[in-house]
Structures are given as C-alpha cells and as structure tokens.
C-alpha cells in the first residue's frame, strides 16, 4: 500500500455574504385637514381690529395619530401677540388626517400661515 500523502492546506478567501437588496424607501404622506372638518380662519381679535394690527403668522404644530393637534408653536410671528395667539388657539378646533409612513398613522409636524388683513 502507498503511504498517505500529507494534506496540503489550501487558503481560500471566505465567501462574502450576499449583498442585501436595498430597502425600499418608506412611503410618507403629510397631514392634511380632514375632509368635511371645520377648520376656518379664526375670528379677528377685536382689540387687534381696533388697533388696526395686521400681519402674517406661521404656526408649526404636531398632529397626533388621531388627527388632533398635540402641540402648537409660533414659527414666525406677525409682530402682534394677539394675532399670533388667535391663530395658535384656532388650531385646537381643527381635525386633521394624520401623516403616515407606509400607510400607518404617525405623529408629524406641519405648519400653516394665517394672513391677518383688515378689509
């Protein structure tokens, strides 16, 4: 019988794992005013009307998964506290359809600008 030949070690690079397919980007939608919901422009504060205050205020607000405003902040002031607060407070009366990620409701931020002009 022939003697056993010594085993020869073969260096092989490990096989890299298969690259994962890139994940599809999440489909996001923003919050919108609920169709048929009342979300009218707030009443002009009477003191502001008397003092002829005008301006634009931008309000940034957080909408919960139930469509209600959870938090509202003045992002850009009109220059008049009464007008800013009237706009901010009016959002509590609005109902929104929440933003979604892949079809599931998610808290999301939105903003709205009210323009206060005397006519």
DSSP file (Angstrom, degrees, kcal/mol; ACC not computed):
  #  RESIDUE AA STRUCTURE BP1 BP2  ACC     N-H-->O    O-->H-N    N-H-->O    O-->H-N    TCO  KAPPA ALPHA  PHI   PSI    X-CA   Y-CA   Z-CA
    1    1 A X              0   0    0      0, 0.0     2,-0.2     0, 0.0     0, 0.0   0.000 360.0 360.0 360.0 146.9    0.0    0.0    0.0
    2    2 A X        -     0   0    0      1,-0.1     3,-0.1     3,-0.0     2,-0.0  -0.554 360.0-107.6 -81.1 141.8    1.1    3.5   -0.8
    3    3 A X        -     0   0    0     -2,-0.2     2,-0.2     1,-0.1    -1,-0.1  -0.363  41.3 -97.1 -67.5 149.6    1.9    5.8    2.1
    4    4 A X        -     0   0    0      1,-0.1     2,-0.2    -2,-0.0    -1,-0.1  -0.464  36.5-128.3 -67.4 132.1   -0.6    8.6    2.8
    5    5 A X        -     0   0    0     -2,-0.2    -1,-0.1     1,-0.1     3,-0.1  -0.588  31.8-101.1 -79.1 143.0    0.5   11.9    1.3
    6    6 A X        -     0   0    0     -2,-0.2     2,-0.1     1,-0.1    -1,-0.1  -0.364  41.6-106.7 -64.5 143.9    0.5   14.8    3.8
    7    7 A X        -     0   0    0     -3,-0.1     2,-0.5     1,-0.0    -1,-0.1  -0.460  28.8-140.4 -70.2 140.4   -2.6   17.0    3.5
    8    8 A X        -     0   0    0     -2,-0.1     2,-0.3    -3,-0.1    -1,-0.0  -0.909  13.1-130.8-106.1 126.9   -1.9   20.4    1.8
    9    9 A X        -     0   0    0     -2,-0.5     2,-0.5     1,-0.0     0, 0.0  -0.584  18.5-155.5 -76.0 134.2   -3.8   23.4    3.3
   10   10 A X        -     0   0    0     -2,-0.3     2,-0.7     2,-0.0    -1,-0.0  -0.955   8.4-141.2-112.5 121.9   -5.5   25.5    0.7
   11   11 A X        +     0   0    0     -2,-0.5     2,-0.4     2,-0.0    -2,-0.0  -0.733  26.5 175.9 -84.7 120.0   -6.1   29.1    1.6
   12   12 A X        -     0   0    0     -2,-0.7     2,-0.2     3,-0.0     3,-0.1  -0.976  32.0-119.6-122.9 138.4   -9.4   30.2    0.3
   13   13 A X        -     0   0    0     -2,-0.4     3,-0.0     1,-0.1     2,-0.0  -0.535  41.4-103.2 -71.2 139.7  -11.0   33.6    0.9
   14   14 A X        -     0   0    0     -2,-0.2     2,-0.4     1,-0.1    -1,-0.1  -0.354  38.4-105.5 -63.8 145.7  -14.2   33.3    2.8
   15   15 A X        -     0   0    0      1,-0.1    -1,-0.1    -3,-0.1     3,-0.1  -0.591  37.1-123.5 -73.2 123.3  -17.2   33.8    0.6
   16   16 A X        -     0   0    0     -2,-0.4     3,-0.1     1,-0.1    -1,-0.1  -0.364  31.9-100.4 -67.2 147.7  -18.7   37.2    1.3
   17   17 A X        -     0   0    0      1,-0.1    -1,-0.1    -2,-0.0     3,-0.1  -0.335  48.3 -90.3 -65.0 150.5  -22.4   37.2    2.3
   18   18 A X        -     0   0    0      1,-0.1     2,-0.2    -3,-0.1    -1,-0.1  -0.365  48.6-105.4 -61.4 136.4  -24.8   38.1   -0.4
   19   19 A X        -     0   0    0     -3,-0.1     2,-0.1     1,-0.1    -1,-0.1  -0.439  35.8-118.4 -66.6 132.6  -25.5   41.8   -0.5
   20   20 A X        -     0   0    0     -2,-0.2     2,-0.1     1,-0.1    -1,-0.1  -0.458  31.0-106.1 -70.8 143.2  -28.9   42.6    0.9
   21   21 A X        -     0   0    0     -2,-0.1    -1,-0.1     1,-0.1     3,-0.1  -0.454  45.9 -96.6 -65.8 140.4  -31.2   44.2   -1.5
   22   22 A X        -     0   0    0     -2,-0.1     2,-0.1     1,-0.1    -1,-0.1  -0.335  43.8-108.6 -61.4 139.1  -31.6   47.9   -0.7
   23   23 A X        -     0   0    0      1,-0.1     2,-0.1    -3,-0.1    -1,-0.1  -0.419  33.5-109.3 -68.9 140.7  -34.7   48.6    1.4
   24   24 A X        -     0   0    0     -2,-0.1    -1,-0.1     1,-0.1     3,-0.1  -0.467  42.3-101.5 -67.2 140.5  -37.5   50.3   -0.4
   25   25 A X        -     0   0    0     -2,-0.1    -1,-0.1     1,-0.1     2,-0.1  -0.342  41.5-102.3 -64.2 145.3  -37.8   53.9    0.8
   26   26 A X        -     0   0    0      1,-0.1     2,-0.7    -3,-0.1    -1,-0.1  -0.399  30.7-125.1 -66.0 142.6  -40.7   54.4    3.2
   27   27 A X        -     0   0    0     -2,-0.1    75,-3.3    -3,-0.1    76,-0.5  -0.832  34.1-171.7 -93.6 115.6  -43.8   56.0    1.7
   28   28 A X  E     -A  101   0A   0     -2,-0.7     2,-0.4    73,-0.2    73,-0.2  -0.856  11.8-171.7-111.5 141.3  -44.6   59.1    3.7
   29   29 A X  E     -A  100   0A   0     71,-2.2    71,-1.4    -2,-0.4     2,-0.1  -0.969  21.5-126.1-125.4 148.2  -47.6   61.3    3.5
   30   30 A X        -     0   0    0     -2,-0.4     2,-0.1    69,-0.2    80,-0.1  -0.460  33.4 -91.5 -87.5 162.8  -48.1   64.6    5.3
   31   31 A X        -     0   0    0     78,-0.2     2,-0.3    -2,-0.1    67,-0.2  -0.443  45.2-173.8 -71.1 146.3  -51.0   65.5    7.5
   32   32 A X  E     -C   97   0B   0     65,-1.9    65,-3.9    -2,-0.1     2,-0.1  -0.948  36.1 -85.1-137.6 158.8  -53.9   67.3    5.9
   33   33 A X  E     -C   96   0B   0     -2,-0.3    63,-0.3    63,-0.3     2,-0.1  -0.451  55.8-105.3 -63.4 133.5  -57.1   68.9    7.1
   34   34 A X    >   -     0   0    0     61,-2.6     3,-2.3    33,-0.2    61,-0.2  -0.409  40.4-105.0 -61.6 128.2  -59.8   66.2    7.5
   35   35 A X  T 3  S+     0   0    0      1,-0.3    -1,-0.1    -2,-0.1     3,-0.1  -0.311 105.9  13.6 -56.8 134.2  -62.3   66.4    4.6
   36   36 A X  T 3  S+     0   0    0      1,-0.3    -1,-0.3    -3,-0.1     2,-0.2   0.379  97.9 131.5  81.2  -5.1  -65.6   67.9    5.9
   37   37 A X    <   -     0   0    0     -3,-2.3     2,-0.6    58,-0.1    -1,-0.3  -0.515  63.2-115.3 -81.7 149.4  -63.9   69.1    9.1
   38   38 A X        +     0   0    0     -2,-0.2    57,-0.2    55,-0.2    -4,-0.1  -0.737  52.3 145.5 -84.7 119.5  -64.4   72.6   10.3
   39   39 A X        +     0   0    0     -2,-0.6    -1,-0.1    55,-0.1    55,-0.1  -0.344  22.1 164.7-150.1  59.6  -61.1   74.5   10.3
   40   40 A X        -     0   0    0      1,-0.1    53,-0.1    53,-0.1     3,-0.1  -0.321  49.1 -83.7 -79.6 161.6  -62.0   78.0    9.4
   41   41 A X        -     0   0    0      1,-0.1    -1,-0.1    -2,-0.1     3,-0.1  -0.393  57.7-105.0 -60.0 138.3  -59.8   81.0    9.8
   42   42 A X        -     0   0    0      1,-0.1    -1,-0.1    -3,-0.1     2,-0.1  -0.220  39.8 -90.2 -66.3 158.0  -60.0   82.3   13.4
   43   43 A X        -     0   0    0      1,-0.1     2,-0.3    43,-0.1    -1,-0.1  -0.403  46.1-103.8 -65.8 143.0  -62.0   85.5   14.2
   44   44 A X        -     0   0    0      1,-0.1    -1,-0.1    -2,-0.1     2,-0.1  -0.538  41.8-109.4 -66.1 125.2  -60.0   88.7   14.1
   45   45 A X     >  -     0   0    0     -2,-0.3     4,-2.2     1,-0.1     3,-0.2  -0.380  22.7-134.8 -58.6 131.7  -59.3   89.7   17.7
   46   46 A X  H  > S+     0   0    0      1,-0.2     4,-2.5     2,-0.2     5,-0.2   0.875 104.0  51.8 -60.9 -39.2  -61.5   92.8   18.4
   47   47 A X  H  > S+     0   0    0      1,-0.2     4,-2.0     2,-0.2    -1,-0.2   0.893 110.1  49.8 -64.4 -37.7  -58.6   94.6   20.1
   48   48 A X  H  4>S+     0   0    0      2,-0.2     5,-2.8     1,-0.2     4,-0.3   0.875 110.0  51.2 -67.0 -37.0  -56.4   94.0   17.1
   49   49 A X  H ><5S+     0   0    0     -4,-2.2     3,-1.2     3,-0.2    -2,-0.2   0.935 110.4  48.2 -64.7 -46.1  -59.1   95.2   14.8
   50   50 A X  H 3<5S+     0   0    0     -4,-2.5    -2,-0.2     1,-0.3    -1,-0.2   0.875 114.9  45.1 -61.4 -37.4  -59.5   98.4   16.8
   51   51 A X  T 3<5S-     0   0    0     -4,-2.0    -1,-0.3    -5,-0.2    -2,-0.2   0.392 111.0-123.8 -89.0   4.0  -55.7   99.0   16.8
   52   52 A X  T < 5 +     0   0    0     -3,-1.2     2,-0.4    -4,-0.3    -3,-0.2   0.867  46.1 173.2  56.7  41.9  -55.5   98.1   13.1
   53   53 A X      < +     0   0    0     -5,-2.8     2,-0.3    -6,-0.1    -1,-0.2  -0.659   1.5 170.0 -81.9 133.5  -53.0   95.4   13.6
   54   54 A X        +     0   0    0     -2,-0.4     2,-0.3    24,-0.1    63,-0.2  -0.939  12.1 112.6-137.0 159.6  -52.1   93.3   10.6
   55   55 A X  E     -D  116   0C   0     61,-2.0    61,-3.5    -2,-0.3     2,-0.4  -0.909  54.1 -89.1 160.2 177.2  -49.5   90.7    9.7
   56   56 A X  E     -D  115   0C   0     -2,-0.3     2,-0.4    59,-0.2    59,-0.2  -0.950  30.8-167.8-117.7 137.1  -48.8   87.1    8.9
   57   57 A X  E     -D  114   0C   0     57,-2.4    57,-2.8    -2,-0.4     2,-0.5  -0.985   8.7-153.1-125.2 135.3  -48.1   84.4   11.5
   58   58 A X  E     -DE 113  76C   0     18,-2.6    17,-2.8    -2,-0.4    18,-1.8  -0.941  12.2-163.5-108.6 125.6  -46.8   80.9   10.8
   59   59 A X  E     -DE 112  74C   0     53,-2.9    53,-2.0    -2,-0.5     2,-0.4  -0.927   4.9-156.9-111.9 128.2  -47.8   78.3   13.3
   60   60 A X  E     -DE 111  73C   0     13,-3.0    13,-3.3    -2,-0.5     2,-0.3  -0.871  21.9-179.6-101.0 134.5  -45.9   74.9   13.5
   61   61 A X  E     -DE 110  72C   0     49,-3.0    49,-2.3    -2,-0.4     2,-0.5  -0.987  28.1-131.2-144.1 150.5  -47.9   72.1   15.0
   62   62 A X  E     -DE 109  71C   0      9,-2.6     8,-3.2    -2,-0.3     9,-1.0  -0.861  21.7-155.9-100.6 124.7  -47.7   68.4   15.9
   63   63 A X  E     -DE 108  69C   0     45,-2.9    45,-1.8    -2,-0.5     6,-0.2  -0.885  11.2-140.3-104.7 127.8  -50.5   66.2   14.8
   64   64 A X    >   -     0   0    0      4,-2.9     3,-1.9    -2,-0.5    42,-0.2  -0.203  32.3 -96.9 -77.8 173.3  -51.1   63.0   16.7
   65   65 A X  T 3  S+     0   0    0      1,-0.3    33,-0.3    40,-0.1    -1,-0.1   0.691 125.4  58.5 -66.0 -17.6  -52.1   59.7   15.2
   66   66 A X  T 3  S-     0   0    0      2,-0.2    -1,-0.3    31,-0.1     3,-0.1   0.450 119.2-110.0 -89.9  -0.3  -55.7   60.5   16.0
   67   67 A X  S <  S+     0   0    0     -3,-1.9    29,-2.7     1,-0.3     2,-0.3   0.458  76.9 127.1  89.0   1.4  -55.6   63.7   13.9
   68   68 A X        -     0   0    0     27,-0.2    -4,-2.9     1,-0.1     2,-0.5  -0.641  68.3-105.8 -93.2 151.2  -55.7   66.1   16.8
   69   69 A X  E     +E   63   0C   0     25,-0.5    -6,-0.2    22,-0.3     3,-0.1  -0.634  35.4 178.5 -75.7 122.1  -53.2   68.9   17.4
   70   70 A X  E     +     0   0C   0     -8,-3.2     2,-0.3    -2,-0.5    -1,-0.2   0.763  67.4   5.6 -92.6 -31.0  -50.9   67.9   20.3
   71   71 A X  E     -E   62   0C   0     -9,-1.0    -9,-2.6     2,-0.0     2,-0.4  -0.990  60.1-167.1-155.7 142.7  -48.7   70.9   20.3
   72   72 A X  E     -E   61   0C   0     -2,-0.3     2,-0.3   -11,-0.2   -11,-0.2  -0.999   8.3-179.8-139.1 136.2  -48.6   74.3   18.5
   73   73 A X  E     -E   60   0C   0    -13,-3.3   -13,-3.0    -2,-0.4     2,-0.7  -0.969  34.5-111.3-134.2 147.3  -45.7   76.8   18.4
   74   74 A X  E     +E   59   0C   0     -2,-0.3   -15,-0.2   -15,-0.2     3,-0.2  -0.700  32.6 177.1 -78.0 118.1  -45.3   80.2   16.7
   75   75 A X  E    S+     0   0C   0    -17,-2.8     2,-0.4    -2,-0.7   -16,-0.2   0.842  75.5  11.5 -89.3 -39.5  -42.7   79.6   14.0
   76   76 A X  E    S-E   58   0C   0    -18,-1.8   -18,-2.6     8,-0.0    -1,-0.3  -0.958  82.9-135.6-142.3 121.1  -42.8   83.2   12.6
   77   77 A X        -     0   0    0     -2,-0.4   -21,-0.2   -20,-0.2     4,-0.1  -0.357   9.6-142.4 -77.9 152.7  -44.6   86.0   14.5
   78   78 A X        -     0   0    0      2,-0.3   -22,-0.1   -23,-0.1    -1,-0.1   0.614  52.6-108.2 -80.3 -15.0  -46.9   88.5   13.0
   79   79 A X  S    S+     0   0    0      1,-0.1     2,-0.4   -24,-0.1    -2,-0.1   0.333  97.3  89.3  98.9  -4.6  -45.4   91.0   15.3
   80   80 A X     >  -     0   0    0      1,-0.1     4,-2.4   -27,-0.0    -2,-0.3  -0.974  64.8-152.8-131.9 118.5  -48.6   91.1   17.4
   81   81 A X  H  > S+     0   0    0     -2,-0.4     4,-2.9     1,-0.2     5,-0.3   0.872  95.7  55.2 -57.0 -41.5  -49.2   88.7   20.3
   82   82 A X  H  > S+     0   0    0      1,-0.2     4,-2.2     2,-0.2    -1,-0.2   0.916 110.6  44.6 -61.2 -43.4  -53.0   88.8   20.0
   83   83 A X  H  > S+     0   0    0     -3,-0.2     4,-2.0     2,-0.2    -1,-0.2   0.911 113.9  50.2 -67.0 -41.9  -52.9   87.8   16.3
   84   84 A X  H  X S+     0   0    0     -4,-2.4     4,-2.4     1,-0.2    -2,-0.2   0.937 113.4  45.1 -60.5 -47.8  -50.3   85.0   17.0
   85   85 A X  H  X S+     0   0    0     -4,-2.9     4,-2.9     1,-0.2     5,-0.2   0.864 109.3  55.2 -68.3 -36.4  -52.3   83.5   19.8
   86   86 A X  H  X S+     0   0    0     -4,-2.2     4,-1.6    -5,-0.3    -1,-0.2   0.916 111.7  44.9 -61.6 -42.1  -55.6   83.7   17.9
   87   87 A X  H  X S+     0   0    0     -4,-2.0     4,-0.9     2,-0.2    -2,-0.2   0.929 114.5  47.9 -66.9 -45.2  -54.0   81.7   15.1
   88   88 A X  H >< S+     0   0    0     -4,-2.4     3,-0.6     1,-0.2     4,-0.4   0.918 113.3  47.6 -62.7 -44.4  -52.4   79.2   17.5
   89   89 A X  H >< S+     0   0    0     -4,-2.9     3,-1.1     1,-0.2     4,-0.3   0.820 102.2  64.2 -68.0 -31.0  -55.6   78.7   19.5
   90   90 A X  H >< S+     0   0    0     -4,-1.6     3,-1.6     1,-0.2     4,-0.3   0.812  90.5  66.7 -63.4 -29.1  -57.7   78.2   16.4
   91   91 A X  G X< S+     0   0    0     -4,-0.9     3,-1.7    -3,-0.6   -22,-0.3   0.794  86.2  68.9 -63.9 -27.2  -55.7   75.0   15.5
   92   92 A X  G <  S+     0   0    0     -3,-1.1    -1,-0.3    -4,-0.4    -2,-0.2   0.713  97.4  54.0 -65.3 -17.5  -57.2   73.2   18.5
   93   93 A X  G <  S+     0   0    0     -3,-1.6    -1,-0.3    -4,-0.3     2,-0.2   0.506  93.5  93.2 -91.4  -6.0  -60.6   73.3   16.8
   94   94 A X    <   -     0   0    0     -3,-1.7   -25,-0.5    -4,-0.3     2,-0.4  -0.564  60.9-151.8 -90.8 151.9  -59.2   71.7   13.6
   95   95 A X        -     0   0    0     -2,-0.2   -61,-2.6   -61,-0.2     2,-0.3  -0.992  17.9-169.6-121.4 130.3  -59.2   68.0   12.8
   96   96 A X  E     -C   33   0B   0    -29,-2.7     2,-0.6    -2,-0.4   -63,-0.3  -0.789  29.4-121.0-116.7 157.4  -56.5   66.6   10.6
   97   97 A X  E     -C   32   0B   0    -65,-3.9   -65,-1.9    -2,-0.3   -31,-0.1  -0.904  48.6-120.2 -90.4 122.0  -55.9   63.3    8.8
   98   98 A X        -     0   0    0     -2,-0.6     9,-0.1   -33,-0.3   -33,-0.1  -0.144  23.4-100.6 -65.4 158.5  -52.5   62.3   10.3
   99   99 A X  E     - B   0 106A   0      7,-0.5     7,-2.6   -36,-0.2     2,-0.3  -0.315  42.4-148.7 -66.9 161.1  -49.4   61.8    8.3
  100  100 A X  E     -AB  29 105A   0    -71,-1.4   -71,-2.2     5,-0.3     2,-0.4  -0.936  18.3-153.2-134.4 157.7  -48.5   58.2    7.5
  101  101 A X  E >  S-AB  28 104A   0      3,-2.2     3,-1.8    -2,-0.3   -73,-0.2  -0.982  91.4 -16.6-127.6 118.2  -45.4   56.0    6.9
  102  102 A X  T 3  S-     0   0    0    -75,-3.3   -74,-0.1    -2,-0.4     3,-0.1   0.860 130.6 -52.9  52.1  39.5  -46.2   53.0    4.8
  103  103 A X  T 3  S+     0   0    0    -76,-0.5     2,-0.5     1,-0.2    -1,-0.3   0.372 113.3 116.2  84.8  -4.6  -49.9   53.5    5.4
  104  104 A X  E <  S-B  101   0A   0     -3,-1.8    -3,-2.2     1,-0.0    -1,-0.2  -0.846  72.0-110.0-101.3 132.0  -49.6   53.6    9.2
  105  105 A X  E     +B  100   0A   0     -2,-0.5     2,-0.3    -5,-0.2    -5,-0.3  -0.254  42.4 178.5 -58.1 142.8  -50.6   56.8   11.0
  106  106 A X  E     -B   99   0A   0     -7,-2.6    -7,-0.5   -42,-0.2   -43,-0.1  -0.997  35.8-100.3-146.2 144.4  -47.7   58.6   12.6
  107  107 A X        +     0   0    0     -2,-0.3     2,-0.3    -9,-0.1   -43,-0.2  -0.402  52.7 172.1 -59.3 139.0  -47.2   61.8   14.6
  108  108 A X  E     -D   63   0C   0    -45,-1.8   -45,-2.9    -2,-0.1     2,-0.3  -0.997  31.0-119.0-153.2 154.8  -46.0   64.5   12.3
  109  109 A X  E     +D   62   0C   0     -2,-0.3     2,-0.3   -47,-0.2   -78,-0.2  -0.685  32.8 166.9 -92.8 145.9  -45.3   68.2   12.2
  110  110 A X  E     -D   61   0C   0    -49,-2.3   -49,-3.0    -2,-0.3     2,-0.3  -0.896  17.5-146.8-143.7 172.6  -47.0   70.6    9.8
  111  111 A X  E     -D   60   0C   0     -2,-0.3     2,-0.3   -51,-0.2   -51,-0.2  -0.985   7.7-168.9-145.2 157.7  -47.3   74.4    9.5
  112  112 A X  E     -D   59   0C   0    -53,-2.0   -53,-2.9    -2,-0.3     2,-0.5  -0.992  13.7-142.3-144.4 146.3  -49.8   76.9    8.4
  113  113 A X  E     -D   58   0C   0     -2,-0.3     2,-0.5   -55,-0.2   -55,-0.2  -0.958  10.5-161.0-115.3 125.8  -49.6   80.6    7.7
  114  114 A X  E     -D   57   0C   0    -57,-2.8   -57,-2.4    -2,-0.5     2,-0.6  -0.885   7.1-152.4-101.0 133.2  -52.5   82.9    8.7
  115  115 A X  E     -D   56   0C   0     -2,-0.5     2,-0.7   -59,-0.2   -59,-0.2  -0.932   5.7-157.9-108.0 116.3  -52.6   86.3    7.0
  116  116 A X  E     +D   55   0C   0    -61,-3.5   -61,-2.0    -2,-0.6     2,-0.4  -0.846  24.1 161.3 -96.5 112.2  -54.4   89.0    9.1
  117  117 A X        -     0   0    0     -2,-0.7     2,-0.3   -63,-0.2   -63,-0.1  -0.999  34.2-134.1-133.9 130.8  -55.6   91.8    6.8
  118  118 A X              0   0    0     -2,-0.4   -64,-0.0     1,-0.1    -2,-0.0  -0.650 360.0 360.0 -80.4 138.2  -58.2   94.4    7.7
  119  119 A X              0   0    0     -2,-0.3    -1,-0.1     0, 0.0     0, 0.0   0.384 360.0 360.0-117.6 360.0  -60.7   94.9    4.9
